[in-house]
Amino acid sequence: MSSLLIKNLRKSYGSVDVLKDINLEAESGEFVALVGPSGCGKSTLLSIIAGLESVTSGEVMIEDKVVNNEAPKDRDIAMVFQSYALYPTMTVRQNMTFGMECRNIDKATQAETVARVAALLQIEPLLDRKPGQLSGGQRQRVAMGRALVRDPKLFLFDEPLSNLDAKLRVEMRSEIKKLHHNVGRTTVYVTHDQIEAMTLATRIAVMHHGVLQQYAAPKEIYERPANIFVAGFMGSPNMNFFAAKFVKTAEGSSIILDGSDGTRLPLPHNDYPGISDGEQVTFGVRPEHFSPAHEARAARKGNASVIVQVSVDMDEPTGSETILMCTIAGQKAIIVCEPDEAPAPGSVMDFEVDMSKVSLFDPKTEMRL
Amino acid sequence: MAETSHQAFDPLATGGRFRRLWAKGTVYALLAFFALLYLSPLVIIFMNSFRPLEEIVREGFISVPNALSWRYWAEAWSTFCLGGSCEGVSRYFSNTLMMTIPATILSTAFGVVNGYALSKWRFRYDAWVFGLITLGVFLPAQMTLLPWAFVLGKIGLSNTIGGLVLVHTIQGISFTTLFCRNYFLSVPDDLIKAARIDGAGFWRIFRRIMLPLSPPILIVCVIWQFTGIWNEFLFGTVFTSGANQPITAAIVAFSGSGTGERHYNVEAASVIFAALPPLFVYVIGGKYFVRGLTSGAVK
């Protein structure tokens, strides 16, 4: 059963379309991440699901019921806001019971629910404090507690971690994951952080300019991005894009990098129906799919890799890995490798490219080939 | 705003000791001078309210009383003849109270609800509605005299305290709406959204979330309205007469149209009666007033 279904959704403010023909479906218990750069419409989409903004055309369905014209309170959803939006004059306990109070749930049940959720989130000692007396992480917990006491059909998160410092963000990220695991409710999570999306979601919806670019499992999004935007947005450092020429012969397909000596880089399969011999393509390789050339590694990867010559311009050691700014066949590239294997800036070295992981895009339509 | 560990201004870092003393002395001297200038009318009036008439005539208006007596205060309150009746200012004092208290409460209440609706429940053309309401702030009171006279006559509230309550309530809504709306703009919209998702409606959000956040602006509205309505003179003189006048309109009788001798001492006491409530409200609420006016500007 689909817990959330969005059909042909459009939203415009006057003549400006902020959401264009969005189709999205979440199964019961799924964790959907809406990700994209700021201004892509992801928060608007969440507000529409919550009922805080109206729909221009299309349908929003929650558990097979069209909710386009239902008020937020009748949709049976709970939302965690980026600013937490805790009621400043109420104690933590009152913050958590307010929703139940509005729904006329009796006091005994309220107390019971608060006790259960407070135990789950370990916020019992905070129950009688005001939000102003809490730290950022504690507020975050209370905001989640306020959503959890409701036991709704749908949890909505609007960039809940972006106000926390880096360390706390990572902690809360795994807490949210654990929580979703325990509670098992369908969740829609808006974030601009692609790592949050990758780590938390069962499916990721990548949005750009109000258009849903790709909606798929994290692995699929990462390995087979639907277009250049998705490929560039997901993954850090960014995927490398090279201008190249597609060559199709009897032995198989390969590409030749523009500016290279004409070396053919054979592609692992021959299934590129949308393109013919000699056409220009955009050749995408993730930084971690380069590795220093070693006999053994090439063999282990089933000979799916080819060797390219790389000149290293600059390095950025992060400790766990070293990021190299390089030039390959006159084109800029970023490579990630192990610190021990990193060549010195200024040197020229052979790297092998794992061709089983590369992507080809049409440079005109920017779509995956 | 970011918290800074150092003082915003360190007076010790401005130079030599002599210069410091001199600067400090100048500041205090100037402050004392202006304080005296501002306080002198009050002090003179206050002293005259204790002095017998002969003493005032003999020694002049500005002088220290030779003996303290509350006689003239009592006379001013209950027996002094003013505007045709001899009940002192007590009657007019209570008229003003009966007018000011309901008008203050009502105009503040309307202003808070207006401000809440205009800032948190945006609707089409809400900016126009707000603009029209606050136009009243800039509209000179004398322009509204004729329309009000017409309305009060039509609904039978001419020459009544109730009529003045109505006039002041409606005139005051412009100010209270302006204050409250601007104050509520600083309350994050997410709070309202969260409450709507929690299932609360317009009035529950108002009662449980907005009102508890409102004391600073409520105090501003109450002080502003109370002192404004108490001191208001034009509407009082135009729309009421005789025993129904508020105190500000009644004490105009002192202004010289009288034929008999002038009771400077009793008049001084009456004037102080007329000035006490706003003074009292200011002393009690002044610090909240300043805080409320600047809240939102500095977070």
HADDOCK unambig.tbl for C-alpha pairs under 7 A between the chains (distance, minus, plus):
assign (segid A and resid 72 and name CA) (segid B and resid 196 and name CA) 6.33 0.50 0.50
assign (segid A and resid 72 and name CA) (segid B and resid 197 and name CA) 5.04 0.50 0.50
assign (segid A and resid 73 and name CA) (segid B and resid 196 and name CA) 6.13 0.50 0.50
assign (segid A and resid 73 and name CA) (segid B and resid 197 and name CA) 4.83 0.50 0.50
assign (segid A and resid 73 and name CA) (segid B and resid 198 and name CA) 6.15 0.50 0.50
assign (segid A and resid 73 and name CA) (segid B and resid 199 and name CA) 4.38 0.50 0.50
assign (segid A and resid 78 and name CA) (segid B and resid 197 and name CA) 6.66 0.50 0.50
assign (segid A and resid 85 and name CA) (segid B and resid 190 and name CA) 5.43 0.50 0.50
assign (segid A and resid 85 and name CA) (segid B and resid 191 and name CA) 4.86 0.50 0.50
assign (segid A and resid 85 and name CA) (segid B and resid 194 and name CA) 6.54 0.50 0.50
assign (segid A and resid 86 and name CA) (segid B and resid 191 and name CA) 6.80 0.50 0.50
assign (segid A and resid 87 and name CA) (segid B and resid 191 and name CA) 6.51 0.50 0.50
assign (segid A and resid 87 and name CA) (segid B and resid 209 and name CA) 6.67 0.50 0.50
assign (segid A and resid 89 and name CA) (segid B and resid 212 and name CA) 6.34 0.50 0.50
assign (segid A and resid 89 and name CA) (segid B and resid 213 and name CA) 6.88 0.50 0.50
assign (segid A and resid 99 and name CA) (segid B and resid 198 and name CA) 4.26 0.50 0.50
assign (segid A and resid 99 and name CA) (segid B and resid 199 and name CA) 6.05 0.50 0.50
assign (segid A and resid 102 and name CA) (segid B and resid 199 and name CA) 5.54 0.50 0.50
assign (segid A and resid 102 and name CA) (segid B and resid 200 and name CA) 5.70 0.50 0.50
assign (segid A and resid 103 and name CA) (segid B and resid 199 and name CA) 6.69 0.50 0.50
